[in-house]
Amino acid sequence: MAQAYLFVHFREKTTPDGEQVYFGISRDGFHWEAVNDGAPVLWAYYGDKGVRDFTITHSIETGKYYIFATDLSLSYGMRNQYHNSWDEIGRNGSKYFSVWESEDLANWSDQRLVKIGDDDFGCLWAPDLIYDKENGEYVLHWSSSHAANDYGPKKIYYSTTKDFVHFSAPQVLYEKEDSGVIDSAIYEENGVYYLFVKSESNPAKIILLRSDHAAGPYVRMESFDESMKDVESGLYEAPTAVQLDDSRWCLFLDYYGVPGAGQGYVPFVADSLASGKFVRSDASFSFPYGYKHGTILPITEEDYERIKNHDWSDHGYR
């Protein structure tokens, strides 16, 4: 049965409305439509009052959908508590994840804040979720700086959960000896887990690793490095991927090489994750505007219609 797709993302703006929850939908994974006329579908009213870097999953344990996001507003925070400093954000920002849940992708709970770990974590960035079939639980992973190395190069940490309320103590999932890593995304194909991360240097590119277990250990794939050799260094982040109806995989990399609205996802297509061979495919895709750091969820045609036709206007507090 043909599936449709939901892309949860934010928009690159310097005003608070950009750092909220946006939806895009598609029937084929190639041509994307705006939802709610390109306005936010959900707003962050707690924490930093802004959110970025989304993941979405459908839990086989609870039957609910969950959105997790980085609790971070640059539009408010850079002018105030972060003093226009990314170092300050890395030490003292994003102490929580913002979470919403839903049973039907249209009607969502209020935002709640989830803290994982202790105050030695300088930030909790870019959450992602993968179901660990081996252990029957969800692996929540993200990038953090930590007091242990004076909030230096970031590592990928993980915690496990079954109910999205209780989480295990954080552990290191992946660290790179010669640079920090951020923006992790894990996918499973034929019982093997594949981890995309942004390496902050050596190279300053997206890299791909594989493992027989969701929590690693992960080994780097040289075939992916080869397929990315012509991609400019230091201009892409936030990898997210989805398997299409024809079994091919589409990898989206978030281009940030220009200021403002010119930023957004660029597509690459591969026959399989195992091959590691992705080909840039801009001409095959269309977006109504630049989608920023998010995640794609396969949905049904019924879900597609429900999301498209839902009244997303903010009805105020109750």
Secondary structure, DSSP 8 states (H G I E B T S, - for coil): ---EEEEEEE---SSGGGSSBEEEEESSSSB-EESGGGS-SB---STTS-EEEEEEEE-TTTS-EEEEEEE--HHHHTTTTTTT-HHHHHHHS--SEEEEEESSSSSB---EEE--S-TTB---EEEEEEEETTTTEEEEEEEE-BGGGTT-S-EEEEEEESSSS-----EEEE-BTTB-EEEEEEEEETTEEEEEEEESSSSSSEEEEEESSTT---EE-HHHHHHTTTS-TTSEEEEEEEE-TTS-EEEEEEE-SSSGGG-EEEEEEES-TTT---EE-GGG-B-SS--EEEEEEEE-HHHHHHHHHS--------
